[in-house]
Amino acid sequence: MRLMANNTMGSTTRSCDAYLLCKGETLLPNGVRAFLCTVALAYCFMGLSAITARFFKSMESITNHSREVVTIDPQTNTPIMKHEKVWNYTIADIALLAFGTSFPQISLATMDAIHNLGQLTAGGLGPGTLVGSAAFDLFPIHAVCVVMPRAGSMKKISDLGVWLVELFWSFWTYIWLYIILEVWTPNVITLWEALLTVLQYGLLLVHAYAQDKRLPYVSIPLVRGERPEDWVPAEDTSDHHDKNCDEYSDILPSDNEDVVDIFSMHSYSNAGYHHVPEKDIEEASKTALVVKNTQEDICWLSVWRQQFDDAVKLESPELRKMDSISLRFIIICWNSIIAPWKLLFAFVPPYQIAHGWIAFICSLISISSIAYAVTKITDQISCVTGLNPYVIAFTALAAGTAWPDLVASKIAAERQVNADSAIANITCSNSVNIYVGIGVPWLINTGYNFFVYQEPLYIDNAAGLSFSLLVFFATSFGCITVLVFRRIVFGAELGGPRLWAWATSTYFMVLWVVFVALSSLRVSGVI
């Protein structure tokens, strides 16, 4: 049953007969129902936070996957086997990090489009959420990342050329969206406009890859700085995976034996490294792979079991050693609240399986399921309160669904030696939000309308959406200007003197408040 809300400015809220769980909900006052729905929405956002960590681990496993490459040493004419990364550094940022962390918004917008399938007017939740999410990505997440480096330390973008390419496509997304909403076909989206919107995501990938490889004629001739070999360096502390693997060390071959390391194809000996003879490569590789596969099979089974153990534990050994009783009680209460989510997501296979792809796909499915629940709850809130869906979309929904973006950028800002992935995730997520998050739902709706009704897709609140785009464009220019200023003055975009870092963070948050306030007033008809 489609939930309806009165979006007319100044009108009273009418009775809402729709319900989520049981018909008895309709007997409750609208204020109580709105409160319960808000609590349910917040609990769904907790679920997104819980699955984000598992998703991020699977993504790290995918990007760390390498393939065997045999080369010939020009001096000794002997073969050397080494491992090279399967994923390009830049493409991993755009195709995995940005796309994956934007998947809650993409799922919500796609489900909203399917929910409105057959109607000539597009739904309001999808576009509003994605534009609001872009603002949340650019301002609050930058505000968090800029203070993440330790006091006095600085992290800068090492590949300015790639960042400029990503920044260009990020700004162009909103120019393009304004053109098709207000200039090309005002208040209408055609099938070809939706198709062109989606295809531009492919152009972003191609252009960024060309810049990363410094291909002639299509790349900016800027020298790339130093960047880590690993996409995200490992944490200093060991996790459950390491502990569980240690439990089985007595039944596995010893690492001290004179065996071939398949990651370098050099054998270890007291005399140091030496080349492996060609006739021994195949046999040594098979032996090492058997050992490695045995270790992996035992480890991921242990980790999967540990996931369920952790889900039902409300108190860890470290927590029992805490002196503060009140803090222990708060942590136990929090663990009790999120325990259902942890138990549910414990069924997601460990990221050690299939280089993380199974965990990655299962995480995206889990995120889509939560996004569906968020869509239904948001419809209910709009129904019982009479609030404009656009206002809910680019405030509460945008902040909640952008949580994976915040976590991913925060981790990258803390653990990477540079600022590339942290800022690339922000910049590219904005592009993904439009090209995929808005483009795919519009493609679904316009395609259906074209073949069934021979009609385009009408945008009910195109003026309000266009106004939000203009405000976002102006405030984002102020954000990028400060980042450039920090690069010139401090030599880095993130970190630096704590006073200036917190001042920058506060400035970014003010820009977000300005965007939300002006957009809300416009949609509500005040301005």
Secondary structure, DSSP 8 states (H G I E B T S, - for coil): --------TT---------SS-GGGGGS-HHHHHHHHHHHHHHHHHHHHHHHHHHHHHHHHHHT-EEEEEEE-TTT--EEEEEEESS-HHHIIIIIIIHHHTHHHHHHHHHHHHHTTT-SB--SHHHHHHHHHHHHHHTHHHHHHTT-S-TT-EE--S-HHHHHHHHHHHHHHHHHHHIIIIIISTTEE-HHHHHHHHHHHHHHHHHHHHHHTT-TTTS---------SSSS---SS--HHHHHHHTTGGGS--TTSS-EETTTTEE--TT--EE--HHHHHHHHHHHHHHHHHHHHHHHHHHHHHHHHHHH-SS-HHHHT-S-HHHHHHHHHHHHHHHHHHHHHTTS--TTGGGGHHHHHHHHHHHHHHHHHHHHHHHHHHHHH---HHHHIIIIIHHHHTHHHHHHHHHHHHHSSSSHHHHHHHHHHHHHIIIIIIHHHHHHHHHHHHHHTS--EE-TTHHHHHHHHHHHHHHHHHHHHHHHHHHHHHS-SEESSHHHHHHHHHHHHHHHHHHHHHHHHHHTT--
